[in-house]
Amino acid sequence: MPTPAVSSRSAAPTIADLIARDLGVETWRVEATIELIREGATIPFIARYRKERTGGLDDTQLRRLAERLAYLTELADRRETILKSIRDQMRLTPELERQILAAETKVALEDLYAPFKPKRRTKALIAREAGLASLAERLLTNPNLSPVEESLKFVAEDKGVGDTAAALEGARQILIETMAETPALVGRLREKVWTEGKLGSALVKGKDEAGAKFSDYFEFDEPISDMPSHRALALLRGEKEGVLRLNLDVPHPDASSHPAVGAIMNSFGIVDKGRPSDAWLAETARQAWKQRLAASNSNDLISRLKERADAEAISVFSRNVRDLLLAAPAGPRVVMGIDPGIRTGCKIAVVDGTGKLLETATIYPHEPRRDWAGALTTLAVLARRHKVELVSVGNGTAGRETDKLVAELSSKMPELNLTRVMVSEAGASVYSASELAAQEFPDLDVSLRGAVSIARRLQDPLAELVKIEPKA
């Protein structure tokens, strides 16, 4: 039984050390910032008013620091739980404690803990209780032994081992569990599949119509490490909706030459030299990959892919929202906003230079009415009546067709001196049905409120867009 470890924590890097290394700054600056955060100070407050404490860390560095602090704090809490669990089992060795203290990711930490996790009654556990661990060890360490002959010594009806086949299957399950819970091997396999593997997708039988929007992925594969975030999210969404079946694997000619199986064999010194146990051990390595490691490996890496894709998508959305909110305002000018539509018509709202609603209308230039001439007349009347300077056209459904309508009006009546602009109508429908919109325009139809929002977005994008719920 291993002797309980003497703590080696003094040699382990602190959370501040790790963050300082990541940011490329001095540890004292990180320690000061952590202290401020734990005192309740916010990142904007620290960035503006506590520069002398942090050594001048900027807001980007502070946000990154706060993110890493949260992650590493969770990691430290989990590390304490794991150390206590293994210590209570009296299985914590100095080397194992050193490895646990050195683990810098949650995945690496869980890999180390896997062999010590309290288990349900697995096949391997039952086999160990039947005394088959010795058989597994003998065959692994001495391939010159005959599996069948050696297993005869372990047949015991009273222990549930009725014949040599049962004995060998039990020994195999013990080795499979050992292989699947060897941290260094699991880590190497994970990185191998990440760098060399391909994520493939196929259509779930009978989902042709329901999955039409995923048709590009009915027969698809691409290296997982190079997959763009939008494509990864599309594949994961297709799987979640039950349309696509995903498969992650390393390209290989056949099951007998799978590179993961080769890595398992190398890790455990299994070489097929024609000795009595070589073929049995090679099959055990194949089963370890098939039964345990392939699925867990795939789950881990698809989770990693999702985390990366989510982070990239959030970054893109953040940039887009920033650009949208900081778009230059047109200022206090009379604007006609048009919310394009087909069957229900295009909704029009004219606002004055302060954003006050002046007049609304609905035109039907597109299918099914196709009243193009009537639409031009209505636009011309409104433009003249209110001395409209700008026309703001929503970029949604029928947006381009409606923009052509306004272009024709400008061409036929240049004296109106109209300037047309396509604007994003994202969230306009959400705003139109919101409580705030109802307070602003209690007597205005919901469909027309969206046109008001589109007009005002051109005047002052930031002032109008902040009215929309962020989750929209």
N, C-alpha and C positions, 0 to 999 in steps of 0.2 A: 504494500500500500504506500503511495507517495507521501512524503512528509509535507505537511502544510507549508506553503511558501512564506518566505520572509519578504515583506513588501519592498518593491524596488521603485516605488512611485517617485522618489526624489530624482531619479534619472529621467523620468518621462517628461516630454515637453508639455507645458501648460497650454490652456486654451488660448491665452494671449500670445504665446510663442508661435502657435500654429497660424493664427490669424495674421500676426506680424509677418510671418514668412510668406503667406499668400499675397498680402498687400505690398510687400517689399518695403516695409517701414520699420522703425524702431519699436521694440516691445513696450517701452514705457508709454508711448503714444496710444497704443492699443489698450493697455491697462487703465490709463486715465479715462478713455472713452467708455470702456466697460463699466467703470465705476459710475460715470455719469448716467449711463443707460439704466443701471440697477437702482440709481437714485430716483428714476422716473423721468429724466430729461428726454425730450423727443429729438429725433435727428435734425429737423429744421432748427430747433433751439440751439443744439450743440454746434451746428455748422455756422450759425450767425453770432452767437454770444459766448462761446467757450473755445475759441480758436487757440487761446493761450494755454488751455489745459491739454488740448489734443495735438499741439505742435502744428496746427494749421491743416489738419485733414479736411479735404473738401467733401461736398455732399455726396458725390459718387462713392468715394472711399468709405464714408460713414455708412451708407446704405449697404454696401457689400460687407462691411464689418458687422453690422447688425444681423444680416442674413446668416453669416458664418457663425456668429455667436449663438444664434438660436439653434442651428444644426448641431454644433459641437456641444452645446449644453445638453441637448437630447441624447447625443452620443455618450456623454459622460454619465448621465443617469442610467442609460442602458448598460454601460460598462460596469457600473456598481452592482446592478441587479445580477448580471452574469457572474461577476466575481463572487458574490455572496452565494449564488446557487452552487457553483463548482466547489467553493470552499466548504459549504455545508455537506457536500458529498465526499469530502476529504480526498479530492482528486486534483487539487490545484498544486501544480509543480512550479518551481521558480521560472522555468522556461516558458510554460504556458501563461503565467502571469505577465511575463515580459512581452509576449506576443499580444496579449489582450490589451495591455497598456499602450502598445505601439500602434494598434489598429486605428486608422484615421477615417474609416468609412463605416457606415452601418452594415453594409454588405460583408466587409471583411470581418467585422465583429461577430456577425451571425454565423459565418463560416466556421470560426473558431469555436463557437458555442454548440454547433450542431451535434457533435458526438456526446455532449453532456446534457442535452435537453432531456427532461423527463419524457419518456416515450410511452405510447400505448403498447399493447402486447403485439409487437410485430412478429413476422415469421422469423426474423433473425433472433429476437429475444427468446422466443419459444425454443429455437434451435440451441441457443446457448444454455438454456435451462435443461435441455436434454443432453448436455455434455458434448456438443458437436464442435465447440470452438477449437478444441485440440485437433480435430480432424482437418478443419479449415487451415489451421496454422501449419500442420505437417505437409499438406499438399502444396501450399504456397511456398514454403521454404525448401522443400525437397521434391521437385518435379519428377525425380526418378521413381518415386513411389507410384504403385498402381492404384488409381482411385477406387476401383471395385474391391481389390484385395484389402486395401487399408480401411475402407468403410465397413467391411465385415466385422471389424473389431468394435464398432460402435452401434451395431444393431441391438436394440433393447426394446422389446414389446412394452415393458412396463413404463418406459419413458416416451412412448409414442413413436418410436423409430422401428417400424416393422420390417424393413428390408434395406438393402444397400442403396436403392434409389432414393428412399426417404432420407437416409443418412447424408448422401451426397447433395441432395436438394437443400437440406438444412445447412450444410457447410457452405454451399454456394450463397445462400441468403445472408449468412454472416459476413462473407467476403464482400458481397454487393453493398451491404450497409457500411462496411469499413471504407470501401472505395468512395462511396457517395458522401462520406463525412470526413474526408481528408482535406483540410482547408487549402493547402498548397495546390493540390490537384484541382479542386473545384475552382479556385481562382484562375489557374492556368487555362482550364477549359473555357471558362467564361470569357476570358480575353481572346482566346483563339477563335471562338465562334463570333465574337464581336468584330474582330478584324477580318475574318475570312468568310463569315456566314452570309447567307442570303435569306431575306424574308420573302416568302412566296404567299400567294393567295389564290383561292379557287372558289368558284360559285357553289354555294350550298344547294344541293339538289332540290328542284322545285321552286327556287326563289328567283327565277328569271325576270318576271314582271316586277315583283316587289323591289328587286335590286337593280333596276335599269340604270339608276344614276351612278351605280358602281361598275358599269360595264367595262370600263378601262382596266379593272382589276380582277376580271373573271379568270384570267390566266396570266399571272404576273409574278415576277420575282426581281429583286434588286438587292445589292449589297446593303446590309443593315447599317453599317457605319457611315455610308455616304447618302443615306436616304434623306431627301428634303423634308422639312417639318410638315408641310401641307400634305405631302403624299402619305407620310406615316400616320397622320391624324385621320386621313380619309380611310386608310386600311383598318385602323382601329375602330373607327365609327362603323364601317361595314361589318366587322366582326361583332360589335356590340348589338347591331340591329339584326343579327342572325342571317345575314346575307352572304358573308364571306367566311371562309375557313382559312386560317393563317397557319403557316408552317415555317419554322426557322431552322435552318440546318446548314452545314458546311458541304459544298459540292463534293461528291465522291462517287466513284464508279459503281461500287456495290457495298453491301453491308459488311462484308469481311474486311474491307480496307478503309473503313471509316477512320478519319484522322483522330477523332476523339477516342475511339477504341484503342488506337495505337498509343495515344498519350497515357491512357489508363494502364495499358500493359507496361509501358516504359516506367511509369511511376512505381509499379509494384514488381519490377524485375521479371515480368513474364515474357518469355521468348519461346517461340515454337521451334524447338530443335528435334522434334520427333520423340521426345521422352514420354513416358506413360501418362503424366499429368498435364502435359503442355496443351493438348487440345481442349481438355476440360477447363483449364485455367483461362485460355483464350475465350472460350464461350462464356465464362463467368464475367470477363471484362466486357464482352458485347452486351450481356444482360444487364450489367451495371449501368451502362449508358442507356439502354433501351428502357429499363424499368424505372430508374431513378434520376439519373443525371440529365438526360435529354429534356425532360419536362421541366425540371426545376431551373435548368439553364435557360430554356426558352422563356419561362415566366420572368426570370430576373432581367434578361436582356430586353424583352419587350417593355417591361416597366421602365428600364433605363431609357429606351427609345422614346417612350411617352413623355418622360420627364424632360428630355432634351427638346422634343418637339413642342411641348407646352411652353417651355421657356423661350424658344425662338418665336413662337406664335405671339406670346405676350409682348415680346420685344417689338415685333412688327406692328401689332395693334397699338402699342404705346406710341410709337413714332407716328403712325397714321393719325391717331387722336390728337397728338401734339400739333401736327401740321394743320389739322382741321380747326382746332381751337384757336391757333395763332394766325389763321389766315387773315390777311389785311382787310379791315372793314371798308365798305364802300362809303360809309358816312351817312349824314342826314340828307338823303335823297329819296324822292318818291319812287317806290318800287312796286312792280306788279309781280306777284308770286304765282307760279303755275304748278300745281300738283298733277302731273300727267296721269291719265287713265284711259282705258279702252272702252269697255262696255258701260261703265258708270260715268264716263265723261271726264274732262279735265277741269279741276276746280281752280278758280281764280280768286285772288285776294289782292287788293291794292291798299298799300299803307303809305302814310305820309312820312316826312323826314324824321319824325320822332317814333315811328313804328305804330302809330295809331291807325286802326282799321278804317278805311274810307268806304270801300264797296266790295261786294263779292259777286261772282257769277259762275255759271257752269256752261261749258261748250262741249260739242260732240263732233270733233273733226275726224275721228277714227271709226273703225268698225264698231257696231253694225250700222250706225246712222250715217257716217261719212259726210257730215255737214261742214265741209271745209270752208265754203263761202260764208256761211253764217258765223263760223268761228272767227274768221278774219274780221268781219264786221263788228262783232262784239269786242274784240281786242282793240280795234281802232277807236271805237266809241269810248272805251274806258281810258285809253291812253290820252285821248284829246281832253276828256272831261277833267282828268286829274293831273294833266301835265306830267305823265310818267316819264322818267329818265332811264330807269333800268328795268329789265325783265329778267326775273330769276326763275329758271326752269329746273325742276327736279330731275335727277338723273336716273330715276327708276324705270319701271315698265312704261313704254311708249315715250320715253324722254327724248330720244333722238328725233322721232317723228314729230313731236311737239315743237322741238327746237327748229325744225324745218318750217313749221307753220309761222313761227315768230320771224324767222329769216325772210320768208316771203312777204310778211307784213312790212318789214323794214325796207325791202326792195321796192315794193309798190308805193309806199308812203314814206319816202326819205325825210319829208318835212317833220315827221314825228321825232326824228333824231333819237331812236331807241338803241340802247346797248344791251345785248342779251348775254346772259352768263348761265352756264350749267352749274348747279350746286348739288352737293350730296343731300339726299333726302333721308339718309339713315336716321331712324328714330322719330321721324316726323309723325308717323301714324301712332307711335307710342305716346308722344306728347299730346296729340290731338284728343286722346281718350283719357288723359291724366286728370287728376284733381286740380292741378294748377291751371290747366287749359280751361277747365270748366269754370274756375273762378274768374279767369280773365275774360272769357267769352261765354257767359251762361246761356245766351239766347242764340248762339251760333251753332249750326249743324257741325257734328264731329268731323265730317269729311272736309269741310271748309277751313277748319282750324289748322289742318296740315298745310294748306296753301299760305296761311298767314305766317306760319313758322318758316316756310321756304323763302318768303319775301324778307322776313326779318333777318334770316341767316346771312343774307348778302349785306345788309346794313351793318350788322355787328355779330359775327359768328359766335364769339365767345359768350356774349350775353344771352344768346338764344339757346345754344347747345347745352349750357349748364342746367337748363330746365328739364333735361331728359334724364331719367333714371340711368345711372351707369350700367346696370345689368342689362339694359335694353340694347 
